[in-house]
Amino acid sequence: MAPSKFIAVLLALAAVSMAAAQAPPPPPPPATPPAPSSGNNGTSCDPLRLRVCGNLLRGLLPGGGGNGTTNGDQCCPLLGGLVGVDAAVCLCTALRANVLGIVNLNVPLGLRLLLSQCGRGGVSASFTCAPA
């Protein structure tokens, strides 16, 4: 290779290296908002938090041994904006996972009682909890 061609290639590589070093970094990718978990207006279901519903359900069940507290002041607000099937699925998950601590619970009955007490109707009579 002739010295002039070698110098030309060397200068071209130096120019490319300098141009790359001075180029601004690419912008960060745009942040994407998280998708709502489930339910209405982005509300979500956290079955573990629903363990406070155990006392409410015990008070509603015949012979449930509840402490007489049948209002939903602690339980029902945990359902947030969930209504209808969304509320039923959330409660069903808690009932199936037995986070309420009730042994030998009739899940369909417990589900109907909690939905009724918390004013979260609109669930078809044919709705059933999926097996655990």
C-alpha positions as CSV (number, residue, x, y, z in Angstrom):
1,M,0.0,0.0,0.0
2,A,1.4,3.4,-0.9
3,P,2.1,5.7,2.0
4,S,-0.4,8.3,0.7
5,K,-3.2,5.7,0.6
6,F,-2.2,4.4,4.1
7,I,-2.3,8.0,5.5
8,A,-5.7,8.6,3.8
9,V,-7.2,5.4,5.3
10,L,-5.7,6.4,8.7
11,L,-7.2,9.9,8.5
12,A,-10.6,8.5,7.5
13,L,-10.6,6.1,10.5
14,A,-9.6,9.0,12.8
15,A,-12.4,11.2,11.4
16,V,-15.0,8.4,11.9
17,S,-13.8,7.8,15.4
18,M,-14.0,11.5,16.3
19,A,-17.4,11.9,14.8
20,A,-18.7,8.9,16.7
21,A,-17.2,10.2,19.9
22,Q,-18.9,13.6,19.5
23,A,-22.4,12.3,18.6
24,P,-25.0,12.8,21.3
25,P,-26.2,9.6,23.0
26,P,-29.5,8.3,21.7
27,P,-32.6,9.4,23.7
28,P,-33.9,7.0,26.3
29,P,-36.9,4.9,25.3
30,P,-40.2,6.5,26.2
31,A,-41.6,5.4,29.6
32,T,-44.7,3.3,29.2
33,P,-47.4,3.6,31.9
34,P,-48.1,0.3,33.7
35,A,-51.3,-1.5,32.5
36,P,-54.1,-1.6,35.1
37,S,-54.1,-4.8,37.0
38,S,-57.8,-5.6,36.7
39,G,-61.1,-4.2,37.6
40,N,-62.6,-0.8,36.9
41,N,-60.6,2.4,36.8
42,G,-57.3,0.6,37.3
43,T,-58.3,-0.8,40.6
44,S,-56.7,-4.1,41.5
45,C,-57.4,-7.2,43.6
46,D,-55.1,-8.2,46.4
47,P,-56.6,-11.4,47.9
48,L,-54.1,-11.4,50.8
49,R,-55.5,-8.1,52.1
50,L,-58.9,-9.7,52.1
51,R,-58.1,-11.8,55.2
52,V,-59.9,-9.1,57.2
53,C,-63.1,-10.3,55.5
54,G,-62.9,-13.5,57.6
55,N,-64.7,-11.9,60.6
56,L,-67.3,-10.4,58.4
57,L,-68.0,-13.8,56.8
58,R,-68.0,-15.6,60.1
59,G,-70.7,-13.2,61.3
60,L,-72.8,-13.8,58.2
61,L,-72.6,-17.6,58.2
62,P,-75.2,-19.5,60.3
63,G,-73.2,-21.0,63.1
64,G,-70.1,-19.3,61.8
65,G,-68.9,-18.3,65.3
66,G,-68.4,-14.7,64.2
67,N,-68.0,-12.0,66.8
68,G,-71.3,-10.4,65.7
69,T,-69.5,-7.8,63.5
70,T,-71.4,-8.1,60.3
71,N,-70.6,-4.7,58.8
72,G,-68.1,-4.5,56.0
73,D,-66.2,-1.4,57.3
74,Q,-62.8,-3.1,57.0
75,C,-63.5,-5.7,54.3
76,C,-65.6,-4.0,51.6
77,P,-63.4,-1.0,51.0
78,L,-60.6,-3.4,50.1
79,L,-62.6,-4.3,47.0
80,G,-62.2,-0.7,45.8
81,G,-64.0,-0.1,42.6
82,L,-64.4,-3.8,41.7
83,V,-68.0,-4.8,40.9
84,G,-69.8,-7.7,39.5
85,V,-67.6,-10.4,38.1
86,D,-64.3,-8.6,38.9
87,A,-65.3,-8.5,42.6
88,A,-66.5,-12.1,42.5
89,V,-63.2,-13.3,41.0
90,C,-61.2,-11.3,43.6
91,L,-63.2,-12.8,46.5
92,C,-63.2,-16.2,44.9
93,T,-59.4,-16.1,44.8
94,A,-59.3,-15.2,48.5
95,L,-61.8,-17.9,49.4
96,R,-60.1,-20.6,47.4
97,A,-56.7,-19.7,48.9
98,N,-58.3,-19.9,52.4
99,V,-56.8,-16.5,53.4
100,L,-59.9,-15.9,55.4
101,G,-59.0,-18.7,57.8
102,I,-62.4,-20.5,57.7
103,V,-62.2,-24.3,57.7
104,N,-64.7,-26.3,55.6
105,L,-66.1,-23.2,54.0
106,N,-68.9,-23.5,51.5
107,V,-67.2,-21.3,48.9
108,P,-70.3,-20.5,46.7
109,L,-72.3,-19.5,49.8
110,G,-69.4,-17.5,51.3
111,L,-68.9,-15.7,47.9
112,R,-72.6,-14.8,47.7
113,L,-72.8,-13.6,51.3
114,L,-69.7,-11.3,50.9
115,L,-70.8,-10.0,47.5
116,S,-74.3,-9.2,48.9
117,Q,-72.9,-7.6,52.1
118,C,-70.5,-5.4,50.2
119,G,-73.0,-4.4,47.6
120,R,-71.1,-5.9,44.8
121,G,-73.9,-7.6,43.0
122,G,-74.4,-8.1,39.3
123,V,-72.9,-11.6,39.2
124,S,-74.8,-14.3,37.3
125,A,-76.2,-17.1,39.4
126,S,-74.3,-19.4,37.2
127,F,-70.9,-17.9,38.2
128,T,-68.7,-20.5,40.0
129,C,-65.3,-20.1,41.4
130,A,-62.6,-21.9,39.4
131,P,-61.0,-24.8,41.2
132,A,-58.0,-23.9,43.4
